[in-house]
Amino acid sequence: MGLRAYIAKRLVYMAILIWAVITVNFLIFHMMPGNPLQQYVQSLQRVSEERYQYLMEKFGLNKPLHEQYITEVTNLITFNFGVSKRGRPIMELLKERLPNTLLLMGTSTIISIILGTLIGVIVAYKRGGALDTGIVTASLLTYSVPIFFIGWIMIAIFAIQLGWFPSSLEQPISWSRNPPSNILELIAGRLYHIALPCASLVLFTVGGWILLTRACVLETINEDYVITARAKGLKERTVLYKHVLKNASLPLITNVALSFAFLVSGAIITETLFSYRGMGLLIWDAIYGGGAGYADIPVLQAVFYILALCVIFANFIADLVYGIIDPRVRYG
């Protein structure tokens, strides 16, 4: 199978997956016990029958199920997510929250991948020594500690005790009324406010990258082609990063793809803990209704659909990289 046929096959799979995601997304929320609109109405003090029928028509819940499904498919494909239960356009909410999440999650993910890969290669090369034992133990510890505990420690030490960093929000409150015109001041302020949540996420995730990289490298470090490369007189750094890491990279590529795919979902616990207005906090508020006692189903459907699209697209990119790095994948 050539590369073009391989790509075409993956595109067909991707289209089928998108249709399946839309269908499951529709069925999950429509097969839930109870009427989501009824929950919303019960949270209001008084609702007339006319108002109730208006809301049913507004959210399309008075149509037959198959018509609702067709409308759902059309809206999701065209990214027409409608409005939330609070009356705000969902696309407006996504445009407001998504950049904050991409900044936080993107920064922490890139730092974790770089640090975890570099340290993982080093400890695999020095396997069995004190450095290997110490770093593996520390990685297991940080990887197993709950993220909210790491966040609490960060807030207690660096925000409350030392006062070095703010404990909440993604920017100074004054910026909502008077944002800075200086781009450097804007960047510095945003980075200053994401320092603690970003550090918490890095500490929580870098251990997993170290352990994964170490395991992948150990599987390939004693292969015949590595021994041959050393016999040719190549520098150890060249052997490690050009021969060993390259051939151990396929599992890492999958993990990298999925990590970036889940960027849009945010870190629900971390964003809630730090009151960081990103996608994670949006999901939390949509599930619990911002304290109103009802779930914001349209928002949840939109977020889950966007998340699923990112996962599917990231896996598609990973499959393409697989096919380029290892041609055997295309013929499997």
C-alpha positions in Angstrom: 0.0 0.0 0.0 1.5 3.3 -1.1 1.5 6.4 1.1 -1.5 8.0 -0.8 -3.6 4.9 -0.4 -2.6 4.8 3.3 -3.7 8.4 3.8 -7.0 7.8 2.0 -7.7 4.8 4.1 -7.0 6.8 7.3 -9.3 9.6 6.1 -12.1 7.2 5.6 -11.6 5.8 9.1 -11.6 9.4 10.5 -14.9 10.3 8.8 -16.5 7.1 10.2 -15.2 8.0 13.7 -16.5 11.5 13.5 -20.0 10.2 12.5 -19.8 7.7 15.4 -18.8 10.5 17.8 -21.7 12.7 16.8 -24.1 9.7 17.2 -22.8 8.7 20.6 -22.8 12.4 21.7 -26.4 12.6 20.7 -27.5 9.3 22.3 -25.7 9.8 25.6 -27.5 13.1 26.4 -30.8 12.0 25.1 -30.9 8.7 26.9 -30.0 10.2 30.2 -32.8 9.7 32.8 -35.0 12.8 33.2 -35.6 15.8 31.0 -32.7 18.2 31.0 -35.0 21.1 30.2 -37.3 20.1 33.1 -34.3 20.3 35.4 -33.5 23.7 34.1 -37.1 24.9 34.5 -37.3 23.5 38.1 -34.3 25.7 38.9 -36.4 28.8 38.0 -38.9 30.1 40.4 -41.9 30.4 38.1 -42.3 29.3 34.5 -45.6 29.6 32.6 -46.7 26.9 30.2 -46.0 29.4 27.3 -42.5 30.0 28.5 -41.9 26.2 28.9 -43.1 25.5 25.3 -41.0 28.4 24.1 -37.9 26.8 25.7 -38.8 23.4 24.3 -39.0 24.9 20.8 -35.8 27.0 21.3 -33.7 23.9 22.2 -35.5 21.7 19.7 -36.8 19.2 22.3 -40.3 19.2 20.9 -39.3 17.6 17.6 -39.3 13.8 16.9 -36.1 12.1 17.9 -34.9 11.5 14.3 -35.4 15.2 13.5 -33.4 16.1 16.6 -30.6 13.8 15.4 -30.5 15.3 11.9 -30.4 18.8 13.4 -27.7 17.7 15.8 -25.5 16.3 13.0 -26.0 19.4 10.8 -25.2 21.8 13.7 -22.1 19.9 14.8 -20.7 19.5 11.4 -21.1 23.3 10.7 -20.0 24.2 14.3 -23.3 25.8 15.0 -23.5 25.0 18.7 -26.4 27.3 19.6 -26.7 29.0 23.0 -26.1 27.8 26.5 -28.7 27.6 29.2 -27.7 31.0 30.3 -28.4 32.5 26.9 -24.8 33.1 25.7 -23.6 31.7 22.3 -21.6 28.6 23.0 -19.0 29.5 20.2 -18.5 32.8 22.1 -17.8 30.9 25.3 -15.3 28.6 23.5 -13.5 31.6 21.9 -13.2 33.2 25.3 -12.0 30.1 27.2 -10.0 28.1 24.7 -7.0 30.5 24.3 -6.5 30.5 28.1 -6.5 26.7 28.2 -4.1 26.4 25.2 -1.7 28.8 26.9 -1.7 26.9 30.2 -1.9 23.3 28.9 0.3 24.0 25.9 3.1 25.5 28.0 3.0 22.8 30.6 2.7 20.0 28.0 5.7 21.2 26.0 7.8 21.6 29.1 6.9 18.1 30.4 7.6 16.5 27.0 11.0 18.1 26.7 12.1 17.5 30.3 10.6 14.0 30.4 12.2 12.9 27.2 15.7 14.2 28.0 15.7 12.9 31.5 14.2 9.6 30.5 17.0 9.0 27.9 19.7 9.9 30.5 18.3 7.6 33.3 17.9 4.8 30.8 21.5 5.2 29.7 22.6 5.2 33.4 20.2 2.4 34.4 20.8 0.6 37.6 22.7 3.5 39.2 21.9 5.9 42.0 20.7 8.5 39.5 18.3 6.1 37.9 16.9 4.9 41.2 16.4 8.4 42.5 14.7 9.8 39.5 12.5 6.8 38.9 11.4 7.0 42.6 10.7 10.7 42.3 8.8 10.2 39.1 6.6 7.5 40.6 5.9 9.8 43.6 4.9 12.8 41.6 2.9 10.7 39.1 0.9 9.1 41.9 0.2 12.2 44.0 -3.2 13.8 43.2 -2.9 17.0 41.2 -5.1 18.9 43.6 -2.6 18.1 46.4 0.3 19.5 44.3 -1.8 22.6 43.6 -2.6 23.1 47.3 1.1 22.9 48.2 2.0 25.4 45.4 -0.7 27.8 46.6 0.3 27.4 50.3 4.0 28.0 49.8 4.4 30.3 46.8 1.1 32.3 47.0 0.2 32.5 50.7 3.5 32.1 52.6 6.0 33.7 50.2 3.5 35.8 48.2 5.6 35.4 45.0 2.7 34.4 42.7 -1.1 35.0 42.5 -3.2 32.0 43.6 -6.0 32.5 41.1 -7.3 33.9 37.7 -5.5 34.0 34.4 -4.8 37.7 34.4 -5.0 40.7 36.8 -8.6 41.8 37.6 -7.9 45.4 36.4 -7.2 44.1 32.9 -10.8 43.3 32.3 -11.5 47.0 32.3 -8.2 48.4 31.1 -6.0 45.8 29.3 -2.4 46.8 28.7 -1.4 48.1 25.3 2.2 46.9 25.7 2.5 43.4 24.2 5.5 42.6 26.5 3.5 43.6 29.6 0.6 41.5 28.4 2.8 38.4 27.9 4.6 38.9 31.2 1.4 39.3 33.1 -0.2 36.2 31.6 2.9 34.1 32.2 3.1 35.4 35.8 -0.5 34.3 36.4 -0.1 30.8 34.9 3.2 30.1 36.8 1.6 28.1 39.7 -0.9 26.1 37.7 1.6 25.4 35.0 4.2 24.3 37.6 1.6 22.0 39.2 0.8 20.4 35.9 4.5 19.9 35.0 5.3 18.3 38.3 2.2 16.0 37.9 2.9 14.9 34.3 6.7 15.0 33.8 7.1 11.8 35.8 5.0 9.8 33.4 7.1 11.1 30.5 10.3 10.1 32.2 9.0 6.6 32.9 7.6 6.1 29.4 10.8 7.4 27.7 13.0 5.2 30.0 11.0 2.1 29.2 11.0 2.7 25.4 14.8 3.4 25.4 15.5 0.3 27.4 13.7 -1.8 24.9 16.0 -0.6 22.1 19.3 0.2 23.7 20.7 -3.3 23.3 19.5 -3.9 19.8 22.0 -5.1 17.1 21.9 -1.8 15.2 22.9 0.1 18.4 25.8 -2.2 18.9 26.8 -1.7 15.3 26.6 2.1 15.6 28.9 2.0 18.6 31.3 -0.3 16.8 31.5 2.3 14.0 32.9 4.7 16.6 30.0 7.1 16.7 29.7 9.4 19.7 27.5 8.1 22.5 25.3 11.2 22.2 24.7 10.4 18.5 24.0 6.8 19.3 21.4 7.7 22.0 19.5 10.4 20.2 19.9 9.5 16.6 19.6 5.7 16.7 18.1 4.7 20.1 15.6 7.5 20.6 14.5 7.5 17.0 13.6 3.8 17.0 12.0 4.1 20.4 9.9 7.1 19.4 6.7 5.4 18.1 5.0 4.9 21.5 6.2 8.4 22.4 4.6 9.9 19.3 1.2 8.3 20.2 1.5 9.8 23.7 2.5 13.2 22.3 -0.5 13.2 19.9 -2.9 12.3 22.6 -1.4 14.9 25.0 -1.9 17.7 22.5 -5.4 16.3 21.6 -6.5 16.7 25.2 -5.2 20.2 25.5 -8.6 21.6 24.6 -10.3 19.8 27.5 -8.1 21.7 29.9 -7.3 20.5 33.4 -10.6 20.5 35.2 -9.2 20.1 38.7 -6.3 22.4 38.2 -8.4 25.2 36.6 -11.1 24.9 39.2 -8.5 25.0 42.0 -6.8 28.1 40.7 -10.1 29.7 39.4 -8.5 29.7 36.0 -11.1 30.5 33.4 -10.3 27.9 30.8 -12.1 24.9 29.2 -11.7 22.8 32.3 -13.6 25.3 34.5 -16.1 25.7 31.7 -16.8 21.9 31.8 -17.0 22.0 35.6 -19.5 24.9 35.5 -21.5 23.1 32.7 -21.7 19.9 34.7 -22.8 21.5 38.0 -24.6 24.5 36.4 -22.5 27.1 38.1 -24.3 26.3 41.4 -27.7 26.5 39.7 -28.4 22.7 40.2 -28.7 21.7 36.5 -26.3 20.6 33.8 -25.8 22.8 30.8 -26.2 20.1 28.2 -25.6 22.2 25.0 -22.2 23.3 26.4 -21.2 19.8 27.4 -22.2 18.4 23.9 -20.1 21.1 22.2 -17.1 20.6 24.4 -17.2 16.8 24.1 -17.5 17.1 20.3 -14.5 19.5 20.0 -12.5 17.2 22.3 -13.3 14.1 20.3 -12.4 15.9 17.0 -9.0 16.8 18.4 -8.4 13.3 19.6 -9.3 11.9 16.2 -7.3 14.4 14.3 -4.3 13.9 16.6 -4.4 10.1 16.0 -4.6 10.8 12.3 -1.4 12.9 12.4 0.2 10.2 14.5 -0.7 7.5 11.9 0.8 9.7 9.2 4.0 10.1 11.2 4.1 6.3 11.8 3.8 5.7 8.0 6.6 8.1 7.3 9.0 6.9 10.0 8.3 3.2 9.7 7.1 2.2 6.2 6.2 -1.2 7.5 3.1 0.3 9.1 1.7 1.2 5.7 1.9 -2.5 4.6 0.6 -4.0 7.9 
